[in-house]
Amino acid sequence: MKKVTKLACLALAGFIPIGMWAQDAAGADKAPKASPPEEAQSSGSGVPADYVIGADDTLRITVWKEPDMNVTLPVRPDGKISIPLLEDVQAAGMTPMQLASSIKEKLKKYIADPRVTVVVTAMNSQRIFVLGEVVHTGAMPLLPHMTVLQALSSAGFTQFANLKAIYLLRVQDGQQTKVKFNYKDAIKGRGAQQNIVLKPGDTIVVP
């Protein structure tokens, strides 16, 4: 309003054309208004939209125009989280979008038309294990679309590692399967079928 009034005075005083003032004033009335954010999203660090939240994951939850509701917290071992105004909310087993919708429905008792965003900031529930003759043994975060070769590149080998006899252990339908992996073939582009995408709970053994 102050801008329009100032322009009007300048126009009447002859400093700017009347038509220019009218066009600028009309544009001021049509200025775009801020819109609420998307109700859910994954983090910007490569977390896929269909990522399923699990225990020990870290979440950033924000409610538009409600700063007191914004929290960053881990998912408890029981799969639940606690946020202001609400009792325990089930988080494990849901995607970020599903969790945001669940929180939104619960908040409607206290806030008119809540806009909720859920961001996964740490994927601690998704792990694999690398054992044997490696520099970094034990649990490792499972990144999206991580392959056997990528996991081994992070683990590193000791001087005693048998690079031709590596194998992957995976449990499917209650049965453990063993998949052989020849590292030397993989880095030469051979045996690409061995370099499979890892799943949570997979164990890579380097003899």
Kinemage of the C-alpha trace (Angstrom):
@kinemage 1
@onewidth
@group {chain A} dominant
@subgroup {mainchain}
@vectorlist {calphas} color= white
{ca met a 1} P 0.000 0.000 0.000
{ca lys a 2} L 2.826 2.437 0.826
{ca lys a 3} L 4.431 1.760 -2.558
{ca val a 4} L 1.168 2.483 -4.405
{ca thr a 5} L 0.604 5.712 -2.457
{ca lys a 6} L 4.133 6.939 -3.190
{ca leu a 7} L 3.758 6.193 -6.900
{ca ala a 8} L 0.418 7.967 -6.982
{ca cys a 9} L 1.954 11.137 -5.513
{ca leu a 10} L 4.779 11.053 -8.047
{ca ala a 11} L 2.304 10.602 -10.887
{ca leu a 12} L 0.171 13.540 -9.779
{ca ala a 13} L 3.308 15.679 -9.440
{ca gly a 14} L 4.262 14.860 -13.003
{ca phe a 15} L 7.449 12.945 -12.223
{ca ile a 16} L 6.236 9.684 -13.773
{ca pro a 17} L 3.526 8.977 -16.380
{ca ile a 18} L 0.071 8.140 -15.075
{ca gly a 19} L -0.011 4.945 -17.164
{ca met a 20} L 3.203 3.642 -15.579
{ca trp a 21} L 1.813 4.252 -12.077
{ca ala a 22} L -1.424 2.432 -12.933
{ca gln a 23} L 0.434 -0.562 -14.399
{ca asp a 24} L 2.771 -0.823 -11.394
{ca ala a 25} L -0.094 -0.504 -8.930
{ca ala a 26} L -2.001 -3.285 -10.643
{ca gly a 27} L 1.079 -5.497 -10.472
{ca ala a 28} L 1.438 -4.834 -6.738
{ca asp a 29} L -2.106 -6.092 -6.161
{ca lys a 30} L -1.308 -9.272 -8.079
{ca ala a 31} L 1.870 -10.132 -6.151
{ca pro a 32} L 2.067 -13.897 -5.568
{ca lys a 33} L 1.237 -15.164 -2.108
{ca ala a 34} L 3.328 -17.664 -0.205
{ca ser a 35} L 2.040 -21.187 -0.534
{ca pro a 36} L 2.392 -23.981 2.018
{ca pro a 37} L 5.097 -26.592 1.440
{ca glu a 38} L 4.532 -30.108 0.257
{ca glu a 39} L 3.075 -32.247 3.019
{ca ala a 40} L 5.853 -34.824 2.920
{ca gln a 41} L 9.174 -35.439 1.327
{ca ser a 42} L 12.342 -37.408 1.739
{ca ser a 43} L 15.609 -35.754 2.575
{ca gly a 44} L 17.631 -34.042 -0.100
{ca ser a 45} L 20.554 -36.444 0.445
{ca gly a 46} L 19.237 -39.132 -1.883
{ca val a 47} L 16.616 -40.849 0.266
{ca pro a 48} L 14.011 -42.307 -2.148
{ca ala a 49} L 10.363 -41.312 -1.764
{ca asp a 50} L 9.356 -44.931 -1.133
{ca tyr a 51} L 11.898 -45.356 1.678
{ca val a 52} L 10.391 -47.253 4.617
{ca ile a 53} L 11.202 -45.707 7.992
{ca gly a 54} L 12.711 -47.989 10.618
{ca ala a 55} L 13.951 -47.940 14.210
{ca asp a 56} L 16.971 -45.666 14.836
{ca asp a 57} L 16.279 -43.524 11.763
{ca thr a 58} L 16.406 -39.781 12.442
{ca leu a 59} L 13.466 -37.650 11.280
{ca arg a 60} L 12.932 -33.908 10.886
{ca ile a 61} L 9.241 -33.063 11.338
{ca thr a 62} L 7.944 -29.564 10.635
{ca val a 63} L 4.462 -28.077 10.750
{ca trp a 64} L 3.931 -24.999 8.596
{ca lys a 65} L 3.509 -21.797 10.644
{ca glu a 66} L 3.821 -23.794 13.894
{ca pro a 67} L 7.497 -23.438 14.922
{ca asp a 68} L 6.885 -24.966 18.357
{ca met a 69} L 5.936 -28.211 16.612
{ca asn a 70} L 9.168 -28.534 14.643
{ca val a 71} L 11.385 -31.328 15.992
{ca thr a 72} L 14.293 -33.555 15.004
{ca leu a 73} L 14.220 -36.904 16.745
{ca pro a 74} L 15.125 -40.585 16.362
{ca val a 75} L 12.657 -43.402 15.875
{ca arg a 76} L 12.623 -45.433 19.079
{ca pro a 77} L 13.317 -49.197 19.137
{ca asp a 78} L 9.551 -49.771 19.404
{ca gly a 79} L 9.124 -47.941 16.077
{ca lys a 80} L 7.354 -44.900 17.547
{ca ile a 81} L 8.072 -41.190 17.986
{ca ser a 82} L 6.722 -38.563 20.373
{ca ile a 83} L 5.977 -35.048 19.151
{ca pro a 84} L 4.305 -32.040 20.818
{ca leu a 85} L 0.512 -32.244 21.331
{ca leu a 86} L 0.445 -35.905 20.337
{ca glu a 87} L 1.063 -39.128 22.174
{ca asp a 88} L 3.221 -41.845 20.669
{ca val a 89} L 2.939 -42.008 16.891
{ca gln a 90} L 3.868 -45.113 14.907
{ca ala a 91} L 6.624 -44.269 12.424
{ca ala a 92} L 8.407 -47.521 11.559
{ca gly a 93} L 6.969 -49.297 8.543
{ca met a 94} L 5.754 -46.073 6.905
{ca thr a 95} L 7.129 -43.911 4.116
{ca pro a 96} L 7.721 -40.200 4.890
{ca met a 97} L 4.508 -39.325 3.005
{ca gln a 98} L 2.448 -41.852 4.963
{ca leu a 99} L 3.831 -40.652 8.289
{ca ala a 100} L 3.122 -37.022 7.391
{ca ser a 101} L -0.490 -37.904 6.554
{ca ser a 102} L -0.851 -39.778 9.847
{ca ile a 103} L 0.485 -36.836 11.858
{ca lys a 104} L -1.723 -34.428 9.923
{ca glu a 105} L -4.876 -36.356 10.785
{ca lys a 106} L -3.954 -36.445 14.487
{ca leu a 107} L -3.139 -32.711 14.561
{ca lys a 108} L -6.517 -31.707 13.124
{ca lys a 109} L -7.892 -31.874 16.682
{ca tyr a 110} L -5.612 -28.998 17.659
{ca ile a 111} L -4.641 -27.122 14.473
{ca ala a 112} L -6.811 -26.034 11.556
{ca asp a 113} L -5.536 -27.502 8.274
{ca pro a 114} L -2.044 -28.531 9.466
{ca arg a 115} L 0.697 -28.827 6.825
{ca val a 116} L 3.208 -31.463 7.841
{ca thr a 117} L 6.600 -32.260 6.320
{ca val a 118} L 8.628 -35.352 7.212
{ca val a 119} L 12.286 -35.557 6.186
{ca val a 120} L 14.547 -38.549 6.803
{ca thr a 121} L 17.881 -37.047 7.845
{ca ala a 122} L 19.668 -40.293 8.797
{ca met a 123} L 18.943 -43.830 7.580
{ca asn a 124} L 20.282 -45.724 10.595
{ca ser a 125} L 17.793 -48.601 10.352
{ca gln a 126} L 19.153 -49.768 7.008
{ca arg a 127} L 22.391 -51.678 7.643
{ca ile a 128} L 24.557 -54.348 6.114
{ca phe a 129} L 27.535 -56.168 7.640
{ca val a 130} L 31.037 -56.742 6.303
{ca leu a 131} L 33.153 -59.381 8.035
{ca gly a 132} L 36.547 -61.025 7.655
{ca glu a 133} L 39.717 -59.612 6.140
{ca val a 134} L 38.575 -56.004 5.815
{ca val a 135} L 39.869 -52.792 7.354
{ca his a 136} L 36.458 -51.622 8.563
{ca thr a 137} L 34.553 -54.620 9.865
{ca gly a 138} L 31.029 -54.693 11.276
{ca ala a 139} L 27.835 -52.782 10.484
{ca met a 140} L 27.698 -50.283 7.642
{ca pro a 141} L 24.850 -47.910 6.631
{ca leu a 142} L 23.032 -49.186 3.574
{ca leu a 143} L 22.832 -46.385 1.037
{ca pro a 144} L 20.185 -46.403 -1.720
{ca his a 145} L 21.053 -48.858 -4.517
{ca met a 146} L 24.382 -49.819 -2.893
{ca thr a 147} L 26.057 -52.828 -4.546
{ca val a 148} L 28.499 -55.410 -3.200
{ca leu a 149} L 31.396 -53.695 -4.960
{ca gln a 150} L 30.500 -50.305 -3.480
{ca ala a 151} L 30.281 -51.736 0.036
{ca leu a 152} L 33.666 -53.413 -0.307
{ca ser a 153} L 35.238 -50.197 -1.555
{ca ser a 154} L 34.192 -48.564 1.714
{ca ala a 155} L 35.302 -51.477 3.899
{ca gly a 156} L 38.783 -51.880 2.402
{ca phe a 157} L 40.864 -55.068 2.395
{ca thr a 158} L 43.679 -56.347 4.550
{ca gln a 159} L 46.784 -57.830 2.927
{ca phe a 160} L 45.476 -61.346 3.655
{ca ala a 161} L 42.100 -60.964 1.902
{ca asn a 162} L 41.202 -63.629 -0.669
{ca leu a 163} L 39.572 -61.406 -3.288
{ca lys a 164} L 38.413 -64.336 -5.414
{ca ala a 165} L 36.482 -66.127 -2.640
{ca ile a 166} L 34.257 -63.348 -1.245
{ca tyr a 167} L 30.623 -64.291 -0.687
{ca leu a 168} L 27.348 -62.699 0.340
{ca leu a 169} L 24.959 -64.209 2.880
{ca arg a 170} L 21.285 -63.252 2.578
{ca val a 171} L 18.229 -64.518 4.431
{ca gln a 172} L 15.102 -64.837 2.296
{ca asp a 173} L 11.862 -66.443 3.484
{ca gly a 174} L 13.679 -67.840 6.496
{ca gln a 175} L 16.348 -69.506 4.357
{ca gln a 176} L 19.972 -68.364 4.123
{ca thr a 177} L 21.450 -68.182 0.642
{ca lys a 178} L 25.086 -67.788 -0.366
{ca val a 179} L 26.160 -65.744 -3.396
{ca lys a 180} L 29.795 -65.913 -4.544
{ca phe a 181} L 31.596 -62.701 -5.496
{ca asn a 182} L 34.931 -62.471 -7.304
{ca tyr a 183} L 36.291 -58.977 -6.656
{ca lys a 184} L 38.992 -59.187 -9.326
{ca asp a 185} L 36.447 -60.112 -11.985
{ca ala a 186} L 34.090 -57.344 -10.843
{ca ile a 187} L 36.649 -54.535 -11.139
{ca lys a 188} L 37.511 -55.757 -14.642
{ca gly a 189} L 33.861 -55.609 -15.699
{ca arg a 190} L 33.360 -59.371 -15.727
{ca gly a 191} L 30.717 -61.268 -13.786
{ca ala a 192} L 28.405 -58.283 -13.490
{ca gln a 193} L 25.598 -60.560 -12.262
{ca gln a 194} L 27.553 -61.041 -9.015
{ca asn a 195} L 27.530 -57.319 -8.212
{ca ile a 196} L 23.974 -57.316 -6.904
{ca val a 197} L 22.134 -54.528 -5.096
{ca leu a 198} L 22.274 -55.091 -1.347
{ca lys a 199} L 19.323 -55.436 0.994
{ca pro a 200} L 19.045 -54.643 4.720
{ca gly a 201} L 20.642 -57.361 6.803
{ca asp a 202} L 22.950 -58.692 4.075
{ca thr a 203} L 26.356 -59.913 5.260
{ca ile a 204} L 29.465 -59.818 3.085
{ca val a 205} L 32.278 -62.164 4.131
{ca val a 206} L 35.855 -61.657 2.965
{ca pro a 207} L 37.896 -64.774 3.823
